[in-house]
Amino acid sequence: MNIIVIIPSPLRNLTNEERKVNIELDDESSSVQNVILALNNLYPGILNKVLDNDNQLHKYVNIFIDGEDIRYLDGINTQVNDNDELSIVPAVAGGSIG
């Protein structure tokens, strides 16, 4: 399964300035958390910028799957499908992911 991850400007220093990253997952039933872990394997440091110590989204980070905010779905347990586009978006106010 292939997931396209859109990386925000403040995190591109961790992805060699890549704006889009393709993540290949073996499991056909994968979650947003699996995508983030796979992204962190490729680009160490991403995990700490996106998830807190309880493995929940930082309050100042939003993640969208094909335009849907995962906070209104199943959070980081939201299932992803082949060719989904996952966007990491810093919140407009409060905090910093950089």
C-alpha positions in Angstrom: 0.0 0.0 0.0 1.3 3.4 -0.9 0.5 6.6 1.1 1.5 10.1 0.0 2.5 12.3 2.9 2.5 16.1 2.5 5.2 17.6 4.7 4.8 21.1 6.1 7.6 23.6 5.7 8.7 23.5 9.4 9.5 19.7 9.1 11.1 19.7 5.7 14.6 20.1 7.3 14.0 16.5 8.5 12.9 15.2 5.1 15.8 16.6 3.1 13.5 19.4 2.0 11.0 16.9 0.4 7.5 18.3 0.2 5.9 15.0 -0.6 7.0 11.6 0.7 5.8 8.2 -0.5 5.4 5.7 2.3 5.1 2.0 1.4 3.2 -0.1 4.0 3.0 -3.9 3.8 -0.1 -4.3 5.9 -3.4 -3.7 4.0 -5.1 -2.5 7.2 -2.8 0.3 8.4 -3.5 3.3 10.5 -2.2 6.9 10.6 0.0 5.8 13.4 1.6 3.2 11.2 2.3 5.9 8.5 3.9 8.2 11.1 6.1 5.4 12.4 7.2 4.4 8.9 7.8 8.1 8.1 10.0 8.3 11.3 11.9 5.3 10.2 12.9 7.1 7.0 13.3 10.5 8.6 14.2 10.2 12.3 12.8 13.0 14.4 9.4 13.3 12.7 7.7 11.2 15.4 8.5 13.6 18.3 7.3 16.6 16.2 3.9 15.0 15.5 3.1 12.8 18.4 3.4 13.5 22.2 4.7 11.1 24.8 1.3 9.4 25.0 1.4 8.7 21.2 -1.3 11.2 20.6 -1.3 14.1 18.2 0.4 17.2 19.6 -2.3 19.9 20.1 -0.6 22.1 17.5 -0.6 19.5 14.8 -3.4 18.5 12.5 -3.5 15.6 10.2 -5.8 15.2 7.2 -6.5 12.2 5.1 -7.8 13.2 1.7 -9.0 16.5 3.3 -10.7 14.9 6.3 -9.4 15.9 9.8 -8.5 12.7 11.6 -9.6 14.3 14.9 -13.2 13.8 13.7 -12.5 10.3 12.5 -10.6 7.8 14.7 -7.6 9.9 15.5 -4.2 8.3 14.9 -6.1 4.9 14.7 -7.9 6.1 11.5 -7.4 3.6 8.8 -5.6 4.6 5.6 -6.2 3.2 2.1 -3.9 2.7 -0.9 -3.0 6.0 -2.5 -4.5 8.1 0.3 -2.9 11.5 0.8 -2.0 12.3 4.4 -1.3 16.0 5.1 0.5 17.1 8.3 -0.6 20.7 9.0 0.6 22.9 11.8 -2.2 24.6 13.7 -2.7 28.3 12.9 -2.4 29.4 16.5 -0.3 28.1 19.4 2.7 25.9 19.5 5.4 25.2 17.0 6.3 22.0 15.2 9.7 23.3 14.1 
